[in-house]
Amino acid sequence: MESIVKKFQSKFRKVREELNHWEELQSCLISQFTNASHIVDRLQVLQNSNNYGILNCVSGMSDALTVKQIESLNNILVSMRRTLEEFHCIVLSLEKIHRDGRQLVKGGSSRLTMKQLQQQVGIKPRLIDCLDGLMFLHEIYNSEYLLKSSVVSAISAMVLKPSAKDLGALQQLLVDQPNLQTEEVQFAFDIIFAEELC
């Protein structure tokens, strides 16, 4: 059983690497969203001819500026979709790590019983805690990925009918990562690495 726990610790190290990458992507997505929000706000101003004053006499200026901003917004939206694809790759990796963990206790020559999964030897974590921790991490990061996908879709739709209040609310959803409760994520790691802390 000790060798299986060590294998789980290795899996949790891989999870930690993935979650560090998640944080990098989070900063990138917030920056992209902020830039997209500024353009959406700007489009409202650009489409009002009263904002041009004397420049109204320059033929096609309003249209040219609007087209340029829409091109910039489209480029940012493409970048955001790429960032979302990277988030999705992390979610798929977490799912695979959890699946491999289940296979670890089910496979092999000796299939572990529920009693063995719940047995604790010294300060080592129970195998059931390891499995539950991997499942928990996959579930909450998958939920967060789905939320981020919805937010990115929403900003695309807001180009036609922008609202500063709605943009602010969407950005707050991204910043807060409401499905990720830091204490619970850390708890999953604390369980598996308990023996290393002693």
SVG drawing of the C-alpha trace seen along z (x, -y; Angstrom):
<svg xmlns="http://www.w3.org/2000/svg" viewBox="-28 -71 37 82">
<polyline fill="none" stroke="black" stroke-width="0.4" points="0.0,0.0 2.9,-2.4 4.1,-2.1 0.6,-3.0 0.5,-6.1 3.9,-7.2 2.4,-6.8 -0.5,-9.0 1.9,-11.6 3.6,-11.6 0.1,-12.2 -0.6,-15.1 2.8,-16.7 1.7,-16.5 -1.7,-18.1 0.2,-20.9 2.2,-21.6 -1.1,-21.8 -2.6,-24.2 0.4,-26.5 -0.1,-26.6 -3.8,-27.3 -2.8,-30.4 -0.6,-31.7 -3.5,-31.2 -5.9,-33.0 -3.7,-36.1 -3.6,-36.0 -7.3,-35.6 -8.1,-38.4 -5.8,-40.7 -7.4,-39.6 -10.9,-40.2 -9.9,-43.6 -8.6,-44.6 -11.8,-43.2 -14.0,-45.1 -12.2,-48.4 -12.9,-47.9 -16.5,-47.0 -16.9,-50.2 -15.1,-52.2 -17.3,-50.9 -20.3,-52.6 -18.5,-55.9 -17.2,-55.5 -20.7,-54.7 -22.1,-58.0 -21.4,-60.7 -21.8,-63.5 -18.5,-62.4 -16.5,-63.4 -17.1,-67.2 -15.1,-68.8 -13.8,-65.5 -17.3,-64.6 -16.2,-66.4 -13.5,-63.7 -15.2,-61.2 -15.4,-57.6 -13.4,-58.3 -16.2,-56.9 -16.5,-53.7 -12.7,-53.2 -12.2,-53.6 -15.1,-51.2 -13.8,-48.6 -10.3,-48.8 -11.6,-48.4 -13.8,-45.4 -10.7,-43.8 -8.7,-44.3 -11.6,-42.8 -11.8,-39.8 -8.1,-39.2 -8.5,-39.4 -11.5,-37.0 -9.4,-34.5 -6.6,-34.7 -9.2,-34.2 -10.4,-31.1 -6.9,-29.8 -6.4,-30.5 -9.7,-28.6 -8.3,-25.6 -5.3,-25.5 -7.6,-25.6 -9.5,-22.7 -6.2,-20.7 -5.6,-21.1 -9.1,-19.9 -8.5,-16.9 -5.2,-16.2 -6.8,-16.3 -9.5,-13.9 -6.8,-11.5 -4.8,-11.7 -8.0,-10.9 -8.8,-8.0 -5.2,-6.7 -5.6,-6.9 -8.8,-4.8 -7.0,-2.3 -4.1,-2.2 -6.3,-0.8 -8.5,1.4 -5.8,2.8 -2.9,5.0 -2.7,8.5 -4.4,7.6 -7.5,5.5 -7.9,3.5 -11.0,3.9 -13.0,1.0 -11.5,1.8 -8.0,1.5 -8.9,-1.8 -10.1,-3.2 -7.2,-1.9 -4.7,-4.4 -1.2,-3.5 0.5,-6.0 0.4,-9.5 0.0,-8.3 -3.2,-9.3 -5.9,-6.8 -6.1,-5.7 -9.8,-6.7 -8.8,-10.3 -6.3,-10.3 -9.0,-9.2 -11.5,-11.6 -9.0,-14.4 -8.2,-13.8 -11.9,-13.6 -12.6,-16.8 -9.9,-18.7 -11.1,-17.6 -14.7,-18.5 -14.1,-22.0 -11.6,-22.9 -13.9,-21.5 -16.8,-23.6 -14.5,-26.7 -13.5,-26.0 -17.2,-25.8 -17.9,-29.1 -14.9,-30.8 -16.2,-29.4 -19.6,-31.0 -18.1,-34.3 -16.0,-34.4 -19.2,-33.6 -21.0,-36.3 -18.5,-39.0 -18.8,-38.0 -22.5,-38.5 -22.2,-41.9 -20.6,-43.5 -24.1,-44.1 -25.6,-45.4 -22.8,-46.5 -23.4,-47.3 -20.6,-48.6 -22.4,-47.0 -22.6,-43.6 -19.0,-43.7 -17.9,-44.6 -19.9,-41.6 -18.5,-39.2 -14.9,-40.4 -15.6,-39.9 -16.6,-36.3 -13.3,-35.7 -11.3,-37.4 -13.0,-35.7 -13.0,-32.1 -16.0,-31.4 -15.9,-27.7 -12.3,-27.5 -12.2,-27.5 -8.5,-27.9 -8.8,-26.3 -10.4,-23.2 -7.9,-22.9 -5.0,-23.2 -6.7,-20.7 -6.5,-18.1 -2.8,-18.6 -2.3,-18.7 -3.8,-15.2 -1.6,-13.6 1.6,-15.3 1.1,-15.0 4.0,-12.6 6.4,-15.0 5.5,-17.8 6.6,-15.7"/>
</svg>
